[in-house]
Amino acid sequence: MSAAPVAGAQGQPAGFAVYVHVPFCGRRCTYCDFPIVVGMDAADRSRYMDAVVAEWAREDLPPGPITSVYFGGGTPSLADPRDVGRVLEALAARAAIPAAAEVTLEANPGTVTASRLADYRQAGINRVSLGVQAAQSHHLQRLHREHDVAAAHRAVRQLRRARFDNISVDAIYGLPDQTLAEWRETIQCLTSWEPEHVSLYALQVEEGTPLARSVGRGTLALPGEDAVGDMADLAETALPAMGYRRYELSNFSRPGRESQHNRAYWRHHPYIGVGAGAHSFSGPAGARRWWNGRHVRAYMRDTLAGRDPTAGEEQLSTAQLAGEAVWLGLRETAGVSLPAFAERFGISLEEAFPGVLGPLEAAHLLRRTPDTIHLTRRGMAVGNQVFTRFLTATLP
């Protein structure tokens, strides 16, 4: 897969990505603020998937084939494989899904079985993203995860036996009371399983979550900024030594195993989201973004009754598109193509953001070549500070 720099859109290939939100969970993790529902029975889970199929049937679709499908959550591995299969059949009935398209299912290690994984494979899933999060039981218990490390390792073995040759594993750093030694142990554990893709995320404390309340009360202590920076540095050096190339701020992969679906987001390609809380984007041509309501039961009720579940929308200005094109492009290590930006917006990037590039270069946060800009190692550590400069700028 090409690692050519993006323009925030390096040309717009025909087609679009599809995200399917599957909100089922056995319990809510302490850090989670996604639209989920705990304890939904099998009949209601199937009815929810009925609603997804009904919403999809009414969507106005961009032209071209479906370039990737992502079942995210929640815990999509709680969905019946037959329901996953009929959602994929409904997608394919309205837009082609090429054989090479990436079709991902997020999975909790505690929910998978050998037979279930074989059924997902038969239904059309060809990539699994496994939420491991940590290699220490006390961290997993504190996060309210439903698995231990042994279950995660067992899930990887079962995935291989079910003929999955594209596995991604996730982990989180900056956890309460997490040490650098524990983070090193987590990285070593995950890479010892030889997945094709690794996502390593800094913990985000989202308002209204149990984690935020515990941190606010002072009952949990988060590592300091320097400690979190050391964890990020460790990942940046350890993963390449194990054969994983960093291609985005939080993502590492074996050659050719970069996430097609996430790249659709980073490269400003169109995507359609179905399900409670799902977001959609028309692509730069229409520059429209819209999203569904987050309440799962209300989504089911309205969609099955033939009502539009859209809760809001916005029309993006050229300035907004340009700012997003830069910050999304900078997320990838290849950076932003200056000629492609100029071709797309009819103005050079430097002219579009006067007074922005120079100070970022002087602060060693951004590096410019004749054809690209990309974040430095220091810039990656404080990416949000860089992104804000482009998102808040006004085009001349």
C-alpha positions, -999 to +999 in steps of 0.1 A: +000+000+000+014+034-009+028+057+017+027+087-005+020+120+013-016+131+014-030+164+005-055+160+031-068+145-001-042+132-025-068+129-053-102+114-046-104+078-057-139+066-066-158+050-037-164+055+000-160+038+033-187+025+056-188+025+094-214+004+112-218+012+149-226-018+170-234-006+206-237-039+224-216-043+256-215-066+286-203-037+308-192-002+303-154+005+305-145+033+329-130+055+301-158+049+275-181+077+263-193+060+231-230+053+225-235+018+240-261-002+257-253-029+284-272-061+287-292-061+255-306-096+248-302-115+216-336-106+202-330-069+207-295-071+193-310-086+161-336-059+160-309-033+163-292-048+132-326-047+115-325-009+121-290-006+106-302-024+075-333-001+073-312+030+077-288+018+050-316+012+026-326+049+028-291+065+027-280+086-003-248+070-013-217+086-029-207+071-063-184+042-066-177+010-046-174+005-009-136+007-002-138-006+034-163-016+061-157-012+098-179-027+125-170-006+156-185-003+190-193-011+216-184-047+213-193-058+178-181-094+186-213-097+206-233-094+174-246-127+159-224-136+129-256-141+109-266-105+116-232-093+106-235-113+074-269-099+065-257-063+071-228-070+047-253-085+022-274-053+025-244-031+019-234-052-012-269-050-026-265-012-030-228-008-037-201-032-048-176-044-022-145-054-040-128-087-030-097-067-018-118-044+005-109-044+041-138-055+063-130-051+100-148-063+132-138-049+166-136-077+192-133-080+229-110-109+237-135-122+263-163-126+238-147-146+210-148-184+205-133-205+177-167-213+162-179-177+163-147-165+146-151-190+119-187-178+113-175-142+111-149-152+086-176-170+066-199-139+068-172-117+051-150-103+079-114-104+069-098-082+096-102-082+134-093-053+157-087-068+192-090-045+222-064-057+246-055-023+263-030-036+289-009-067+298-015-064+335-047-078+352-050-050+377-051-024+350-077-044+330-098-048+362-096-011+370-107-003+334-137-026+338-125-048+309-141-083+306-109-102+298-074-110+311-042-113+292-045-150+288-079-145+271-064-120+247-036-144+237-061-172+233-082-150+210-052-143+188-045-181+185-082-187+177-081-159+150-052-176+133-069-210+134-100-193+118-076-181+089-075-144+098-042-131+084-049-094+093-051-088+130-048-055+148-043-051+186-050-020+207-034-008+239-036+024+260-008+042+278-010+069+305-033+047+326-038+055+363-006+045+382+008+029+351+046+026+351+071+027+322+081-009+330+044-020+327+040-002+294+072-019+281+057-052+292+025-045+274+043-036+241+065-068+244+034-089+251+014-076+222+042-078+196+051-113+207+017-124+192+029-111+159-002-091+148-001-073+115-012-040+130-007-022+164-026+008+177-012+025+208-034+053+222-028+079+249-055+077+275-082+104+270-102+113+301-136+121+287-160+142+307-189+123+323-172+089+324-165+070+356-128+075+350-132+113+349-152+112+382-125+091+399-097+114+386-117+145+397-122+131+432-085+123+434-090+086+440-070+078+408-037+093+399-027+097+363+010+097+352+025+131+347+031+147+313+068+136+313+060+100+322+034+099+294+059+114+270+084+086+280+058+060+272+051+075+238+089+077+231+092+040+241+066+030+216+082+051+189+115+033+193+103-002+202+078-009+175+101-002+145+127-025+161+101-052+160+092-047+123+063-023+127+064+010+108+048+040+123+025+054+096+002+076+117+005+092+152-010+062+170-007+034+145+021+010+135+019-018+109+037-045+090+044-033+054+012-032+034-011-037+065-020-001+072-056+004+080-075+012+048-105+023+067-088+048+090-069+062+060-102+070+044-108+094+074-073+108+074-074+114+036-108+132+036-125+105+015-163+101+017-177+078+044-212+067+054-219+059+091-250+038+101-261+031+136-266+050+168-242+080+170-226+072+137-211+101+116-210+105+078-191+128+054-199+135+018-163+142+008-149+175-003-173+177-033-204+182-011-185+192+021-214+180+043-211+162+076-240+147+095-246+124+124-272+102+141-286+105+176-266+087+203-295+071+222-295+034+211-332+026+219-344+059+203-323+051+172-340+016+169-375+030+175-372+058+150-353+039+122-376+009+123-406+033+122-392+048+090-380+080+106-347+096+098-322+091+127-301+121+117-296+144+148-275+172+132-255+183+102-231+210+091-219+224+058-181+229+057-166+260+043-135+260+021-115+273+051-128+244+073-120+219+046-085+233+041-078+233+079-091+197+082-071+186+051-039+198+068-044+184+103-057+151+090-028+148+065-003+156+092-016+127+113+002+104+088+039+103+090+042+109+052+027+143+058+008+167+034+016+171-003+021+208-010+014+204-048-017+184-042-030+210-016-024+238-041-042+219-069-072+211-047-077+246-032-062+268-059-038+284-034-005+274-019-005+261+017+017+289+028-006+315+012-036+297+028-021+299+063+001+330+063+023+332+094+016+297+105+043+275+089+073+296+099+068+297+137+060+259+137+092+253+118+112+275+141+098+256+171+109+224+154+074+211+154+070+210+116+095+201+088+092+213+053+106+197+021+102+211-014+070+190-018+057+182+017+052+193+053+052+167+081+055+167+118+088+163+135+092+138+163+087+167+187+056+178+168+041+144+170+043+146+208+023+178+208+002+173+177-029+190+189-010+222+194+001+221+158-034+211+145-051+239+163-030+265+144-045+252+111-081+246+123-084+281+137-069+299+108-090+319+083-082+316+046-073+349+029 
